[in-house]
Amino acid sequence: MDSNSTGGTTAERIERQLAGARLRVLIIGAGIAGATLGALLRRRGEPAAIIERSDGEEDGGYMLGLMPLGGRVLNGLGLAQEYEAGSLPVRFYILHDRHGQKIRRYPLAPLVDRFGSWRGIERGVLLRMLRQAAGPIEYGTVVEAIDEDAEGATATFHDGSKATFDLIVGADGIHSATRGLILAQDEVEDFDTGWGGFVVWSTLDPQEADTYRELWSAGWGVGIYPVPGRCGIFLAGLHQELKEREAQEYGDTIEKRLPAGPFRNAVANRDRSTPAFYWKMADCRARTWSRGRTLLLGDAAAAFLPTAGVGASAAMDSAAALADELSRADVGHMDYALQLYEKRQRRRVELAQKNSRNLARYMFVNSGPMAWARDQFMRFYSLERLMRDISKVMEGE
C-alpha cells in the first residue's frame, strides 16, 4: 500500500498516520526486517510510519530458505496459510564435491520435527505478504539527517520536511544509510570472502522440489534452491573475476564444467530473459546497535552471508523481539527498552552470523588441494555439527 498519494509533504503525511499513536516510531526500510516489524506493530494496534527508498516495484531478486526461526513469526501475523501456499518444504540438503559427486545427503527431518517447517520462498513473494500486513508505506522516500534532543529524534526527509519520533529504526539493509548517519566508520566491522555470485532462475524438476543441492569447487560453485514453480541457481566465483563478466556468459562457462546430472540440467535450462541478481559475498557487523533514539535492525545491524540461509530468518526473529519490547516500553524509558532488546538479541544474531562465516570458510576455497581437503573433511561432517550454532539460536540460547 502506497501512502504517497494522500498529499502534502512527507512529514505531513506521516503526522496523519501517527495521529494519536502511543509511540511515534519511524521505520526506515521496508525490506524483510522493516516490513516484519511494521506488520507486528500494526498487529498489536500500534502502527509505525514506514518509509522505503525504492519505488516498491521490486521483483523476487533471489530465493530464501526460511528457517523456523523466521517462519514461525508469520504465525503471529496470521500469514501461516499464505506462507505455506507460496513456498515449498525443504526436506533434504545434498552436498557435492568439486567433481559433482555426492558427498553427503542430509535429511532435515531432525530439525524440522523439533523446531518447525523449513521452506523455500522467493524474496518478492515474502515481501509482498509482509508489506501488505504492515500497512501504508512511503515509497521513494529518504532520510537525509537525524538530529536528537530532549524531545526525541528528528528526521529530515529528502523533501526538506521534518518530523520528530520517539524511536527511529534503521532497517535499510547491508548498505544502510541510517547506519552512516549515527555510527562512525570504525564502529562497523566488515567481512569479505572475496567471492560473489549471480542468482538466475531455472525450471523446477518436480523430483527435486524438496531438495537443496550445492557443489563447491576451487574458485567456483553452484547451488540449486527450489521455490514454487521454478528454482533459483547461485553461480558463484571470485568477485574480482565476476565483476567483469555477464551472468549468462558465466553460466555458459559453469555449464561446461559440470558433469551430467541435476546441476548441468538446471544451468542449461536457466531463464536467459530475466536479469540476474548479483550478490557480493561480504557482510558487516555494527559494534553497537543503537545511538540515542535510533536503532539498527536486520542487516543494518548485522548482515549475513547466504551460506547458512539464516539471514532473513534472523531479521524476522529480531523484528519480533523488538516489537515485543516496544509493546512494554514507555517514551520516558525508551533507552531501557533498547538496552533490553540488544541484550536479548545481540548474542543470538552474532552466533548465527558466525555460523554463516564459518561455513563460508569451508565453501569458498580457491585452490585444488584445499578443495580436495574440504571434500574429504565434509564426508564426516554431521548435520548436528553443520547446524550447531543455528540450533542453539533456535533453542533460544
C-alpha positions, -999 to 999 in steps of 0.1 A, spaced: 0 0 0 14 34 -10 6 64 11 23 90 -11 -9 98 -29 -25 114 2 -8 147 -5 13 171 15 50 168 25 64 136 37 63 149 73 27 159 70 16 125 56 35 108 84 19 130 110 -15 120 98 -5 83 101 7 87 136 -21 109 150 -29 96 184 -1 70 185 12 59 219 47 56 205 59 75 175 81 51 156 96 56 122 109 25 103 135 33 76 134 5 51 106 -19 40 127 -49 34 122 -82 54 132 -67 87 114 -34 84 82 -48 69 81 -76 96 85 -50 124 58 -28 108 34 -57 104 39 -69 140 34 -34 155 3 -29 134 -10 -62 146 -6 -50 182 -26 -19 174 5 4 174 12 11 138 45 27 128 54 51 99 74 32 73 95 47 45 113 29 17 140 43 -7 128 22 -37 97 27 -57 82 -6 -45 83 -23 -79 108 -50 -68 109 -84 -84 118 -116 -65 155 -109 -68 165 -142 -52 153 -171 -32 152 -175 6 153 -207 27 132 -195 56 140 -215 88 116 -220 116 133 -191 134 117 -167 109 88 -188 96 72 -190 130 69 -152 131 43 -155 103 20 -175 127 16 -144 148 7 -123 118 -20 -147 106 0 -154 75 8 -191 80 -16 -204 53 -5 -178 28 32 -186 36 26 -223 31 8 -218 -2 36 -196 -15 66 -218 -5 80 -253 -7 91 -275 21 129 -282 22 135 -318 34 170 -326 22 203 -309 17 228 -327 -6 265 -316 -8 286 -325 -38 323 -325 -43 343 -304 -68 337 -331 -95 299 -332 -89 299 -365 -69 276 -366 -39 295 -363 -6 265 -364 18 228 -363 18 214 -346 49 178 -353 59 164 -322 76 137 -340 95 155 -339 128 155 -301 127 120 -298 112 104 -322 137 120 -303 165 116 -266 155 91 -264 126 90 -262 89 119 -251 67 106 -237 34 119 -222 2 102 -189 -10 110 -161 -33 120 -129 -16 95 -109 -36 66 -132 -25 76 -129 12 80 -91 9 45 -87 -7 30 -106 22 48 -86 49 42 -52 33 5 -58 29 3 -67 66 25 -37 75 1 -11 61 9 22 43 45 27 31 61 59 19 80 48 -12 107 68 -29 115 85 5 149 91 21 161 104 54 190 128 49 197 137 85 189 126 121 192 150 150 183 143 186 173 165 215 152 161 247 120 158 225 132 128 206 149 120 172 141 143 144 144 130 108 149 154 79 134 139 47 145 143 11 118 170 5 132 191 34 103 184 57 110 172 93 92 151 119 102 140 154 99 105 167 102 86 200 122 60 180 138 57 146 146 22 134 171 18 106 162 -13 87 177 -3 54 200 -32 47 236 -40 45 244 -7 28 224 12 54 224 49 51 209 52 86 240 34 100 262 60 83 242 88 100 247 75 136 279 55 136 315 62 127 332 41 101 354 24 127 323 13 146 314 -12 118 333 -44 111 334 -57 76 340 -93 65 347 -101 28 352 -136 15 365 -124 -19 337 -143 -36 304 -133 -53 277 -149 -74 248 -145 -98 213 -156 -90 195 -168 -121 162 -188 -124 156 -222 -140 129 -248 -145 119 -269 -115 124 -306 -116 94 -320 -95 116 -348 -81 140 -321 -68 113 -298 -53 122 -306 -17 160 -307 -20 187 -281 -18 219 -290 -36 254 -274 -36 286 -281 -54 318 -262 -43 350 -264 -63 382 -244 -63 372 -208 -71 337 -215 -82 305 -233 -72 268 -238 -79 237 -241 -57 202 -251 -66 173 -239 -44 136 -247 -53 107 -224 -49 71 -229 -62 72 -231 -100 110 -227 -105 143 -229 -88 170 -204 -81 206 -211 -91 235 -195 -75 266 -193 -98 295 -185 -75 330 -174 -82 358 -150 -73 344 -114 -71 374 -98 -89 367 -121 -119 329 -120 -119 326 -82 -117 340 -81 -153 316 -108 -166 280 -111 -177 257 -136 -158 247 -156 -189 282 -159 -202 294 -171 -168 266 -195 -167 278 -210 -201 313 -214 -185 299 -231 -155 277 -254 -176 307 -267 -194 324 -276 -162 295 -296 -148 290 -334 -152 257 -348 -165 231 -346 -138 209 -321 -118 234 -292 -118 241 -293 -155 203 -297 -163 194 -267 -141 221 -244 -155 213 -255 -191 176 -248 -186 181 -214 -169 160 -184 -178 181 -161 -200 155 -134 -203 152 -124 -166 180 -101 -153 204 -118 -128 208 -106 -93 245 -102 -82 254 -110 -46 288 -100 -33 298 -124 -6 305 -99 21 288 -89 54 292 -64 82 286 -61 120 279 -29 139 297 -27 172 266 -10 188 230 -13 175 217 20 189 226 55 195 202 76 214 167 71 199 180 55 167 183 17 165 196 -6 137 177 -37 128 184 -67 105 212 -64 80 218 -27 90 230 -41 124 245 -74 114 244 -85 78 246 -122 67 263 -142 41 238 -166 25 259 -196 33 237 -208 62 205 -194 48 196 -177 81 198 -140 73 161 -134 66 150 -157 95 173 -138 119 160 -104 107 124 -116 113 133 -130 147 149 -97 157 119 -77 145 96 -99 166 118 -94 197 119 -56 191 81 -54 187 77 -73 219 100 -49 238 83 -19 223 49 -32 234 60 -27 270 81 4 265 71 40 275 85 71 260 104 81 291 123 49 293 130 41 256 167 38 263 160 10 288 138 -8 262 165 -6 236 191 -20 261 168 -49 269 163 -56 232 200 -56 223 208 -77 254 181 -102 243 191 -104 206 228 -95 201 244 -128 211 218 -148 191 223 -128 159 261 -128 161 261 -165 168 241 -171 137 263 -147 117 294 -166 130 279 -198 117 275 -183 82 310 -170 82 324 -204 93 305 -222 65 319 -197 40 354 -207 50 346 -243 40 327 -234 8 348 -206 -6 382 -221 -12 405 -211 -41 429 -240 -47 425 -276 -58 444 -291 -28 422 -270 -4 390 -281 -23 402 -318 -21 409 -315 17 375 -298 22 357 -326 3 374 -353 25 366 -334 57 329 -329 48 323 -366 44 325 -368 82 307 -335 89 273 -343 106 241 -323 103 243 -316 140 278 -300 136 268 -282 104 238 -266 122 252 -264 158 252 -227 162 219 -222 144 203 -249 165 214 -230 196 198 -198 183 165 -217 176 167 -232 211 167 -197 225 203 -195 236 
